Amino acid sequence: MAEIEAVLAANEKASREVLAPRADEIDQTRRFPRENLKALGAAGILGLLIPQQFGGTGGTIPDMARALEMEARGCASTAMVTLMHYCAMATIAAKGSDELKKSVLPGAARGEHLGTLAFSEAGSGGHFYMPVSEARQNGSGKLLSANKSFVTSAGEADSYVVSTRRAGASGPTDVNLYLVPKGAGGFTVRGKFEGLGLAGNASAPATLSDVSVDDKARIGDEGSGFPTMLEVVLPHFQIGVASISIGIASAAFDLITTRVRERKYEQAGGAALASIPRVQFLVAEMAIELNAAKAYLNETIGKAMAGDPAAMIDVLGVKAKASESCLGIVSRAMTLGGGWAFGKRGGLERMFRDAQAAAVMAPASDVLKDFVGKASLGIPLF
Ligand SMILES: Cc1cc2nc3c(=O)[nH]c(=O)nc-3n(C[C@H](O)[C@H](O)[C@H](O)COP(=O)(O)OP(=O)(O)OC[C@H]3O[C@@H](n4cnc5c(N)ncnc54)[C@H](O)[C@@H]3O)c2cc1C
């Protein structure tokens, strides 16, 4: 426990001293935040969720949430790269064979191995848990071919957790997950990531053309990919994205509350923008939204950790709530920031763009509400 707190304290320091000062430059040049990851790796952050027997800290979802919120306050692109790494490592730690674990987890614990997820496909879009690609039998192994539409850390990660339907699949949820190492023959990154926000996270499309894997590369039992996505990936991803949204919103709130106190009007005898009731009203709305999202996230984490059967509805709902709260907060902050924010001074405009990603990252907010509605009414999700 003491070690987890020490790692989280190092994360906070790195976020303030390494991530935040570089965030605007990374956004403007759209470059992968390699030196940020090096700093996080050296501080043990990339090993936060790795079990102690493999050299990691043995942290769990609440620790992940704290780490990502803090990172997103400094640089949301770096936080998203870290989240995808956490999702990949948690999947291997939970379902991988001993051989797979030994091949990846110790390096990740040392900060020398970066992982990511290659799930989303052009054919099924935001319904990432239902890939349209299908493996083919190749002697005793398989050939993977897929058109992956967004892969965070594409070309930068050391390994990719790839989803695909089983050879001869019975349906869209008859899925396997494979670990594909960097440099595997047939794996190519298609172009650069040109997204609106999270400009540094290299979420480019990638193609797998007859990538050869054997059964040792499979994560979990034959056909276990879909339940693994629901049991392991989904809670980490949903809670992680919600934490990042809250981190962005918190940073925007801090920026704008400072700005409205410092912005003074000469024609009004030096009165601050903060003295105007309508400004105070908007700040109040932001504060209430932020606290509501944080409370929902904490409740969701509590239920998930307690194994509460009702946790799934909140795991689905919390990403939608946190991303929408974040969008509302950064939008109001942009209004109050006026020309200062619009002129890209202070970093608020970057946060406004970064905040947009969470709502469309799968499952998108609309899809999540479809799920929450069904679950609340007792209607099967799939
Ligand atoms: C910055 C970023 C990083 C990403 N990183 C990764 C990654 O590392 N790995 C990975 O696998 N993927 C990644 N993705 C992909 C992501 O998870 C989604 O798959 C992708 O954003 C979906 O885009 P799409 O245009 O195909 O959505 P579409 O499927 O075309 O959906 C478009 C919109 O339609 C609506 N919609 C669709 N279906 C329904 C429904 N049933 N009910 C209600 N509304 C619906 C929603 O509003 C949705 O936003 C990333 C995406 C972004 C933006």
The ligand as an SDF file (V2000), in Angstrom:
LIG
                    3D

 53 58  0  0  0  0  0  0  0  0999 V2000
   -8.7190    9.6310  -29.7900 C   0  0  0  0  0  0  0  0  0  0  0  0
   -9.2030    8.2340  -30.0420 C   0  0  0  0  0  0  0  0  0  0  0  0
   -8.4260    7.1580  -29.6410 C   0  0  0  0  0  0  0  0  0  0  0  0
   -8.8480    5.8520  -29.8890 C   0  0  0  0  0  0  0  0  0  0  0  0
   -8.0480    4.8080  -29.5070 N   0  0  0  0  0  0  0  0  0  0  0  0
   -8.4510    3.5410  -29.7640 C   0  0  0  0  0  0  0  0  0  0  0  0
   -7.6160    2.4100  -29.4000 C   0  0  0  0  0  0  0  0  0  0  0  0
   -6.5290    2.5660  -28.8380 O   0  0  0  0  0  0  0  0  0  0  0  0
   -8.0490    1.1650  -29.6960 N   0  0  0  0  0  0  0  0  0  0  0  0
   -9.2450    0.9540  -30.3010 C   0  0  0  0  0  0  0  0  0  0  0  0
   -9.5850   -0.1860  -30.5050 O   0  0  0  0  0  0  0  0  0  0  0  0
  -10.0390    1.9910  -30.6590 N   0  0  0  0  0  0  0  0  0  0  0  0
   -9.6780    3.2670  -30.4100 C   0  0  0  0  0  0  0  0  0  0  0  0
  -10.4750    4.3200  -30.7710 N   0  0  0  0  0  0  0  0  0  0  0  0
  -11.7090    4.0440  -31.5250 C   0  0  0  0  0  0  0  0  0  0  0  0
  -12.9500    4.2670  -30.7060 C   0  0  0  0  0  0  0  0  0  0  0  0
  -12.9960    3.4430  -29.5990 O   0  0  0  0  0  0  0  0  0  0  0  0
  -14.2080    4.0580  -31.5770 C   0  0  0  0  0  0  0  0  0  0  0  0
  -14.2070    2.7910  -32.1110 O   0  0  0  0  0  0  0  0  0  0  0  0
  -14.3260    5.0300  -32.6320 C   0  0  0  0  0  0  0  0  0  0  0  0
  -14.1250    6.3430  -32.1370 O   0  0  0  0  0  0  0  0  0  0  0  0
  -15.7390    4.9100  -33.2110 C   0  0  0  0  0  0  0  0  0  0  0  0
  -15.8020    5.6890  -34.3430 O   0  0  0  0  0  0  0  0  0  0  0  0
  -16.8030    5.4080  -35.5390 P   0  0  0  0  0  0  0  0  0  0  0  0
  -16.7340    6.6360  -36.3530 O   0  0  0  0  0  0  0  0  0  0  0  0
  -16.5380    4.1530  -36.2400 O   0  0  0  0  0  0  0  0  0  0  0  0
  -18.2170    5.3420  -34.8270 O   0  0  0  0  0  0  0  0  0  0  0  0
  -19.5750    4.8610  -35.4220 P   0  0  0  0  0  0  0  0  0  0  0  0
  -19.7600    3.4410  -35.1130 O   0  0  0  0  0  0  0  0  0  0  0  0
  -19.6880    5.2790  -36.8570 O   0  0  0  0  0  0  0  0  0  0  0  0
  -20.6300    5.6860  -34.5570 O   0  0  0  0  0  0  0  0  0  0  0  0
  -20.8580    7.0870  -34.7830 C   0  0  0  0  0  0  0  0  0  0  0  0
  -21.8990    7.5740  -33.8150 C   0  0  0  0  0  0  0  0  0  0  0  0
  -23.1430    6.9140  -34.0750 O   0  0  0  0  0  0  0  0  0  0  0  0
  -23.8940    6.8050  -32.8980 C   0  0  0  0  0  0  0  0  0  0  0  0
  -24.2740    5.3920  -32.6850 N   0  0  0  0  0  0  0  0  0  0  0  0
  -23.6820    4.2910  -33.2150 C   0  0  0  0  0  0  0  0  0  0  0  0
  -24.3150    3.1620  -32.7820 N   0  0  0  0  0  0  0  0  0  0  0  0
  -25.3190    3.5600  -31.9640 C   0  0  0  0  0  0  0  0  0  0  0  0
  -26.2850    2.8860  -31.1800 C   0  0  0  0  0  0  0  0  0  0  0  0
  -26.4070    1.5460  -31.1710 N   0  0  0  0  0  0  0  0  0  0  0  0
  -27.1420    3.6310  -30.4450 N   0  0  0  0  0  0  0  0  0  0  0  0
  -27.0560    4.9660  -30.4240 C   0  0  0  0  0  0  0  0  0  0  0  0
  -26.1490    5.6670  -31.1360 N   0  0  0  0  0  0  0  0  0  0  0  0
  -25.2830    4.9860  -31.8990 C   0  0  0  0  0  0  0  0  0  0  0  0
  -23.0110    7.3530  -31.7700 C   0  0  0  0  0  0  0  0  0  0  0  0
  -23.3600    8.7040  -31.5200 O   0  0  0  0  0  0  0  0  0  0  0  0
  -21.6050    7.2940  -32.3520 C   0  0  0  0  0  0  0  0  0  0  0  0
  -20.7350    8.2740  -31.7890 O   0  0  0  0  0  0  0  0  0  0  0  0
  -10.0900    5.6300  -30.5390 C   0  0  0  0  0  0  0  0  0  0  0  0
  -10.8850    6.7260  -30.9250 C   0  0  0  0  0  0  0  0  0  0  0  0
  -10.4590    8.0050  -30.6920 C   0  0  0  0  0  0  0  0  0  0  0  0
  -11.3340    9.1540  -31.1310 C   0  0  0  0  0  0  0  0  0  0  0  0
  1  2  1  0
  2  3  1  0
  2 52  2  0
  3  4  2  0
  4  5  1  0
  4 50  1  0
  5  6  2  0
  6  7  1  0
  6 13  1  0
  7  8  2  0
  7  9  1  0
  9 10  1  0
 10 11  2  0
 10 12  1  0
 12 13  2  0
 13 14  1  0
 14 15  1  0
 14 50  1  0
 15 16  1  0
 16 17  1  0
 16 18  1  0
 18 19  1  0
 18 20  1  0
 20 21  1  0
 20 22  1  0
 22 23  1  0
 23 24  1  0
 24 25  2  0
 24 26  1  0
 24 27  1  0
 27 28  1  0
 28 29  2  0
 28 30  1  0
 28 31  1  0
 31 32  1  0
 32 33  1  0
 33 34  1  0
 33 48  1  0
 34 35  1  0
 35 36  1  0
 35 46  1  0
 36 37  1  0
 36 45  1  0
 37 38  2  0
 38 39  1  0
 39 40  1  0
 39 45  2  0
 40 41  1  0
 40 42  2  0
 42 43  1  0
 43 44  2  0
 44 45  1  0
 46 47  1  0
 46 48  1  0
 48 49  1  0
 50 51  2  0
 51 52  1  0
 52 53  1  0
M  END
$$$$
